[in-house]
Structures are given as structure tokens and as C-alpha cells.
Amino acid sequence: MANKKIYDVVLLGAGSAGMFAAEKLSNKGLKMLVIDRGDEPSKRTDMNFGIGGAGTFSDGKLNLTCKIGGEPESFNRLPAEVEDYIKQVDDLFTSLGVKDGYSGSNGKDLEKLQRIANGAGIEFIFGRQRHIGTDRLHIIIDKFYKSLISKKVEFRKNTRIREIYKKDKIYSLKTDNETFFCKAVIAAPGRAGSYWLRQQANQLGISTSYGPIDVGVRVEFPAVLYSEIASIMYDAKFRLYSESYDDLVRTFCTNPNGFIVKESFDNFVLVNGHAKRDSKSENTNFALLSRVRLTDPVEDTTKYGRDIARLATTIGGGKPIIQRLSDFLGGRRSTWSRIAKSAIAPTLKDATPGDIAMAFPSRIVNNLDEGLTVLNKVIPGLQSKNTLLYAPEIKFYDTKYNVSKFMETSMENFFVAGDASGHSRGIVYAAVTGMFAADGVLKNFD
Ligand SMILES: Cc1cc2nc3c(=O)[nH]c(=O)nc-3n(C[C@H](O)[C@H](O)[C@H](O)COP(=O)(O)OP(=O)(O)OC[C@H]3O[C@@H](n4cnc5c(N)ncnc54)[C@H](O)[C@@H]3O)c2cc1C
């Protein structure tokens, strides 16, 4: 061990959580290394992997409220503490050149929307937001990366950690051909790395529990139907409970005048959405998700979600499934000629017309159907022949770690942060948990 370089801390994953943790830990006299399996921002080709993380090619809708994207109590924090860190995240984006882009207006329009939502049995979660845009965010992330380099933060890109071990208080992080040693780890491999991290954590003896997953579709419809709401809150969050099963159904990641994209994983594809700031489509999209919680003795929501994703990918012939809402409700598959009868053009064409009900459990199909009926009351016209659905959209936040307020797990000096921790669902909360973990490292090394 004497000849081996031992870092004080290794940050595994340079997404939102990893980069904000690095920012907090920079210039603190620690021997620190940031490792990411992908390339630097300007050379990236993969949506999920690379410095900047999955957020780099997202459109940077920053939810600037502790009510969206996480729960302060899940890591024993008061809302006011989280709000304080959220402000630090927003200030950093501002310092990197992000200008304006705020939404979240109070006043009569907000009151009216709240009245309509409440009347329909929908909870409307209101909060301040900022929209950076897909066309700008990667430039900002590149600036962030360069500013960390100028602060002498050491990065190892294109370096994928395969295994993590611990011996005599020292962690070893192994790639295919080298090993890094450190006294503390902040593990933040994102949603795409959460399954792998769980295997490593369990192998180390860190216990995890299963959280719920959200399974559903991307809904795409004419942008004019949403423009009034967008002026009140760009990415309005609506939650309701389905009539038949009383399951939570919610909207997530709304992209006014946006685009739908395919995300490729090892064994399946998923859909997602984004919006640019300067280039607009004529469609708006959001995720409509039905929450699935499994209880003892079968709790593995990860496997459940992955099985649905694989089945949907089989039915789509390796591509996402696209279906007209009217075909979905009518119980028939879509074809391109039926889709052409819709007044909107799909923004994702690399999809296979099909029948989503062939891939999803009927309880989820039912929840989505009922959810759309209720949402039609706040977005009149949503439930029409012009609306398209894409599947599968699945949010894997399902592995939860028991953590301290500094995101330290049951194993000393092993911290988790970001979406892989099960405590964040978005750029801002991922950043905040990364900063909490950084504070935890500083406390332990004090
Ligand atoms: C298309 C799209 C649009 C989105 N839009 C928004 C939005 O508008 N607003 C919002 O708040 N959120 C959005 N999100 C979600 C947001 O991107 C994530 O919540 C956020 O990036 C989570 O940050 P993270 O640091 O936890 O993980 P990530 O950003 O996923 O970063 C994890 C990093 O870990 C690295 N990694 C993984 N495994 C390993 C390994 N074994 N070895 C080394 N490195 C590894 C990966 O390469 C990656 O860079 C969007 C996501 C997508 C895909």
C-alpha cells in the first residue's frame, strides 16, 4: 500500500451531484479525484454517460423549490436548509452565465388554475422554476467543468468503475485494468448507474431498501393547449389518485414546444422529453406516470420496471412504441397511417406504431387512461385524436439508502448522492445532495 496513491476522496460520477460536490470540495486541501465513465462535455455522444451527467443534454428545467424533486425529511433536513442550498445551486448557474428564464407567477391566473385543478380532484404543486434550454445547458456545463479544472480538480474521464471493495478503511475502485484507492467515496452514478451501485453496495454490506417506481408514457399534444398554463408555471406538476385503484398518477417534466427523445440502455429503450430555448416545436409533451409500490414478500421494483421496459422494447422491435391516444383508448394498435390522421406531427419518428397495452400491466393502463380523463379538465382538448403517446417512460428511483443528513450510508465514509441514492429526482436536488455529501466529507476529515 505504501507506494500506492491514496486519495482522500473519490467522486464516482460527474453528473449534477458529482460536480456540485466537487465544487464544494475544491480548494479545501483534500486529495480528490472525480471519475466518470464518459467523456468531457464537448466530446460527448452519449446522453446518460459523461461529465455533466444525464443533465447535460436535458433542457435544464431547474426546480427551485424543496417541494419538487425530493423530500427534505428523507435525509433529516428542514425545508429551509434545503432552500438555502437550492439558492446556492441557482447562484452557481447564474455565475456561469445563465440569464433569467424564471417562471412561477403569482396572481389571478395562478388562483384560477388552482381552482380548476382542485375542482377536478387534482393537486397542483406550484413552485419557482428556471428554464435553461437543451441548446444552452451543455455550454454551461462545459464552463462548469472548465472552472473546476481551473480550481485544480482532477478528473478521470472515460473510466468506468466495475467493482468497489473496502479493506482496512481504504476503498478500492476497480476498472477493467486499474484500481483507485481512497479513504472516502461519494457515489453518484445517476439513474443509469443505480442498479450497478446497488449490487456494489450490497456486496460491501450496505443495506438498501426498495422504493417505488413510476411507469408510464410521454404524452404529446398541440402546444396551444398548454400555453396558458406554461405562462403560470413552465413545468406544472399535477398529481391525482386514480378512480379504480387509488394509485398515484402524476405529470412530470413538461416541455412546452418541446421534443421527445429515445434513451438507450443496455437491454431496453425508454423515452424522455426536452425543450430548447431558441428552437421550438409545435408540440408540448409531459410524462404521465403511474406509481408502483411492491410490498413484502416481493419488493424488487427495479426488476419489475426493467421487465416492463424489456417487454415494451420487444414489442417496439428495439424502439419505443408510439400510439395515438384514441387507439390506446379504443384497444387497437396504431399504424403510421392512423398517426398521420392526427393534427400534430410526432417529434420522435424513430419509434414503432403499436399497442402500449400489450406491454404494460392492465392496472397501469387503467391508471393512465383515468389520469388523462381527469387531466383533460385542466388541459382541455388533451383527450383527443390529436394526442400521441410514447412508451415506455419509466423513472427508476427505486433503490433507497438509509443516510445521515450528510448522505453518509451505514458504512463510514461511503456517501451516496444524486438520483442513484433514491433521494433526488432532478438536477437541483441531485446537486443539493452532492453538496451535503461534500459537507459530510469535510466534517469527517476535519
Ligand atoms: C432527456 C432528459 C431530460 C431531463 N430533463 C430534466 C430537467 O429538465 N430538469 C431536471 O431537473 N432533470 C432533468 N432530467 C433528469 C436529470 O438529468 C437527472 O435528475 C440528473 O442528471 C441526476 O444527476 P446525478 O448526478 O444524480 O446523475 P447523472 O446526471 O445521471 O450522472 C451520473 C454520472 O455517473 C457516471 N457513471 C455512472 N456509472 C459509472 C461508473 N460505473 N463508473 C464511472 N462513472 C459512472 C455517468 O457517466 C454520469 O455522468 C432529465 C434527464 C434526461 C435524460
The ligand as a MOL file (V3000), in Angstrom:
LIG
                    3D

  0  0  0     0  0            999 V3000
M  V30 BEGIN CTAB
M  V30 COUNTS 53 58 0 0 0
M  V30 BEGIN ATOM
M  V30 1 C -33.6060 13.7700 -21.6280 0
M  V30 2 C -33.5830 14.1470 -20.1710 0
M  V30 3 C -34.1770 15.3320 -19.7640 0
M  V30 4 C -34.1610 15.7000 -18.4240 0
M  V30 5 N -34.6690 16.9180 -18.0850 0
M  V30 6 C -34.5200 17.3570 -16.8090 0
M  V30 7 C -34.9100 18.6690 -16.4620 0
M  V30 8 O -35.3350 19.4620 -17.2970 0
M  V30 9 N -34.7850 19.0560 -15.1630 0
M  V30 10 C -34.2750 18.2290 -14.1900 0
M  V30 11 O -34.1950 18.6390 -13.0270 0
M  V30 12 N -33.8860 16.9730 -14.5050 0
M  V30 13 C -33.9780 16.5210 -15.7910 0
M  V30 14 N -33.5450 15.2770 -16.1210 0
M  V30 15 C -33.0280 14.4390 -15.0320 0
M  V30 16 C -31.6200 14.8690 -14.6400 0
M  V30 17 O -30.7850 14.8060 -15.7530 0
M  V30 18 C -31.1110 13.9780 -13.5140 0
M  V30 19 O -32.0280 14.0280 -12.4430 0
M  V30 20 C -29.7390 14.4280 -13.0100 0
M  V30 21 O -28.8210 14.4370 -14.0650 0
M  V30 22 C -29.2510 13.5000 -11.9030 0
M  V30 23 O -27.9250 13.8270 -11.5650 0
M  V30 24 P -26.9410 12.7340 -10.9510 0
M  V30 25 O -25.6700 13.4510 -10.6700 0
M  V30 26 O -27.6060 12.0070 -9.8710 0
M  V30 27 O -26.7090 11.6510 -12.0970 0
M  V30 28 P -26.3060 11.7700 -13.6160 0
M  V30 29 O -26.5120 13.1290 -14.1280 0
M  V30 30 O -27.0020 10.6520 -14.3130 0
M  V30 31 O -24.7360 11.4890 -13.6140 0
M  V30 32 C -24.1890 10.2620 -13.2600 0
M  V30 33 C -22.7990 10.1440 -13.8660 0
M  V30 34 O -22.1900 8.9530 -13.3610 0
M  V30 35 C -21.4110 8.3560 -14.3880 0
M  V30 36 N -21.3120 6.9140 -14.0970 0
M  V30 37 C -22.3330 6.0180 -13.9960 0
M  V30 38 N -21.8420 4.8020 -13.6950 0
M  V30 39 C -20.4960 4.9360 -13.6040 0
M  V30 40 C -19.4340 4.0210 -13.3320 0
M  V30 41 N -19.6710 2.7210 -13.0780 0
M  V30 42 N -18.1660 4.4790 -13.3590 0
M  V30 43 C -17.8940 5.7800 -13.6200 0
M  V30 44 N -18.8750 6.7020 -13.8800 0
M  V30 45 C -20.1590 6.2690 -13.8730 0
M  V30 46 C -22.2040 8.6320 -15.6640 0
M  V30 47 O -21.3560 8.6180 -16.7910 0
M  V30 48 C -22.7840 10.0300 -15.3810 0
M  V30 49 O -22.0200 11.0570 -15.9180 0
M  V30 50 C -33.5540 14.8660 -17.4520 0
M  V30 51 C -32.9440 13.6750 -17.8490 0
M  V30 52 C -32.9480 13.3070 -19.1890 0
M  V30 53 C -32.2550 12.0190 -19.5850 0
M  V30 END ATOM
M  V30 BEGIN BOND
M  V30 1 1 1 2
M  V30 2 1 2 3
M  V30 3 2 2 52
M  V30 4 2 3 4
M  V30 5 1 4 5
M  V30 6 1 4 50
M  V30 7 2 5 6
M  V30 8 1 6 7
M  V30 9 1 6 13
M  V30 10 2 7 8
M  V30 11 1 7 9
M  V30 12 1 9 10
M  V30 13 2 10 11
M  V30 14 1 10 12
M  V30 15 2 12 13
M  V30 16 1 13 14
M  V30 17 1 14 15
M  V30 18 1 14 50
M  V30 19 1 15 16
M  V30 20 1 16 17
M  V30 21 1 16 18
M  V30 22 1 18 19
M  V30 23 1 18 20
M  V30 24 1 20 21
M  V30 25 1 20 22
M  V30 26 1 22 23
M  V30 27 1 23 24
M  V30 28 2 24 25
M  V30 29 1 24 26
M  V30 30 1 24 27
M  V30 31 1 27 28
M  V30 32 2 28 29
M  V30 33 1 28 30
M  V30 34 1 28 31
M  V30 35 1 31 32
M  V30 36 1 32 33
M  V30 37 1 33 34
M  V30 38 1 33 48
M  V30 39 1 34 35
M  V30 40 1 35 36
M  V30 41 1 35 46
M  V30 42 1 36 37
M  V30 43 1 36 45
M  V30 44 2 37 38
M  V30 45 1 38 39
M  V30 46 1 39 40
M  V30 47 2 39 45
M  V30 48 1 40 41
M  V30 49 2 40 42
M  V30 50 1 42 43
M  V30 51 2 43 44
M  V30 52 1 44 45
M  V30 53 1 46 47
M  V30 54 1 46 48
M  V30 55 1 48 49
M  V30 56 2 50 51
M  V30 57 1 51 52
M  V30 58 1 52 53
M  V30 END BOND
M  V30 END CTAB
M  END
